[in-house]
Amino acid sequence: MGMQFRGIVNWSRTRRGVAALLITATLGVGILIGSVISDRAGASHATFETAKTLAIPDPVVMSNTFSGIVTKVGPAVVNISSTQVMQAQPRVQMRRGNPTAPGGQARPKGGAPQGDDPSMDDFFNKFFDGQDQGDPDRSERSLGSGILVDSKGFILTNNHVVDQATRVQVTLQGDSTLYTAKVVGVDVDTDLAVIKIETGRELPYAKLGNSDGVQVGDWVLAIGSPFGLKATVTAGIVSAKDRDQSQLLTTSSQFQRFLQTDAAINPGNSGGPLVDMAGQVVGINTAIMTGSRSMGNEGVGFALPSNAAIDVYNQIVTHGHVTRGAIGISFREGESTNPIALRSLGADYGVMIGQVDKDGPAAKAGLKAEDVITKVNGKPVKTGNDLVDPITRTPVGNKVEITYVREKAAHTISVTVGDRAKISPEEAKNNDDAAPTAPVQDQFGLHVGNLTPDEAKEIGIDVNKGVIVKRQPAAASFGEDLTFRKDDVILSVNGQPVNSVADYQKIVSTLKPGQEVVFRVMELSTGGAMSRRLAGVVPPAN
């Protein structure tokens, strides 16, 4: 090794120029490599130096419409907790019957919901945060919402939130105090209640607007306490107006015609406000439509219009109760406004009277079953609401002018309006539990027989007039479409008297598909016999 090193040294001495050149070349290469590496490192460092850091910008308010409304109305929305002692009772499966249509004086006892749509079994029961009622005696709490409408502590809410409660307590936004409320009054027909709390100070309150100005498609906010979550706000639009019992099947009263909204409404929202973009309350959230397995919002909620709420509120705080006018008549909306039936009576439009209370104002004024009311106080009557509304709003003791058609001739009379609470015929007998099919039936799905003396006496007609429907109409038959019921008595078909089964069979055998047909029917009722006109177009033969 030492010899090799001395050899290299000796070589470098003899060839100094070459050695110097090699050393210089080596240093040059090293400097070049170092420069490249340094440039790359510098470039990388420069990249980080040129990157800009992020900053949180100032808040930008895109739209303050909703938040402004909530700030204005929110403090007036309250949470309501009601307590009631539940007594032990057997669990009963309610069977929902067909409701009497608007304009009739009869109403469900106790305001229980009606109808036979299983998807709406819990139409009212699920709407506030209650519990099942099939256990032994116990104290039960239910949650709902309400809206302050007066600085003195008057609150509008739903009757079903406070119904049968032994104690009602209210909490305000930003105040954890439980205020015990007094129930000032309730109105079962509209499911509204007025309660009052004493706080010793002026309270924020909301303004109720004119719900007649609400249009389908308008934005609205629902404010309340769904599932006990206070001051919850949801947004949606008005999906429809004037939803009544003929459309909902389970509405408890003919006086409830709802605004429909897709703003999320859930159990606990009941009694809270539906607010428009002017910050005014245009509805009181009352109910939701749910599927059979659902417990909450499916985008179909209902609010009682503010105009109806204002009328109820004013009567309760003034008189302690609600009084509505009535004249003692009943009818079924779909049947009584059927254009084919009306034409057979000589009327182009109107509502046919189905039943007249023998001791009521209408009877005293001379109105009869099958009269067609075409005007009230000079205004046309084309729906049940057109007939009912002006009468119910008329003070008891005042008169209304009724124009009606009888035997194709028009007449006008004055009728003194009575108190609906004192003029309420019993509801028409419901025979929905009868056997659904008949052993023998005609082409319309009806099984008819001759009247027995006892049946004729019970109905109050001659035994030799009419035939009686012995069974419920066959499923999916023309008779079912026309809403025939067991024990209906058919008196005529297209004006031709029916005195026997033979008469009936002879007349219906001449009817052709596409032909209009009107059945004059008497329905057995606990308050007497209700006259009906069941009309339609004969379907094609099977």
Secondary structure, 3 states (H helix, E strand, C coil): CHHHHHHHHHHHHHCHHHHHHHHHHHHHHHHHHHHHHHHHHHHHHHHHHHCCCCCCCCCCCCCCHHHHHHHHHHHHEEEEEEEEEECCCCCCCCCCCCCCCCCCCCCCHHHCCCCCCHHHCCCCCCCCCCCCCCCCCEEEEEEEEEEECCCCCEEEEEHHHHCCCCEEEEEECCEEEEEEEEEEEEECCCCEEEEECCCCCCCCCCCECCHHHCCCCCEEEEEECHHHCCCEEEEEEEEEEEECHHHHCCCCCCCCCEEEECCCCCCCCCCCEEEECCCCEEEEEEEECCCCCCCCCCCCEEEEEHHHHHHHHHHHHHHCCCCCEECCEECCHHHHCCHHHHHHCCCCCCEECCEECCCCHHHHHCCCCCCEEEEECCEECCCHHHHHHHHHHCCCCCEEEEEEEECCEEEEEEEECEEHHHCCCCCCCCCCCCCCCCCCCCCCCCCEEECCHHHHHHHCCCCCCCEEECCCCCCCCHHHHCCCCCCCEEEEECCEECCCHHHHHHHHCCCCCCCEEEEEEEEEECCEEEEEEEEEECCCCC
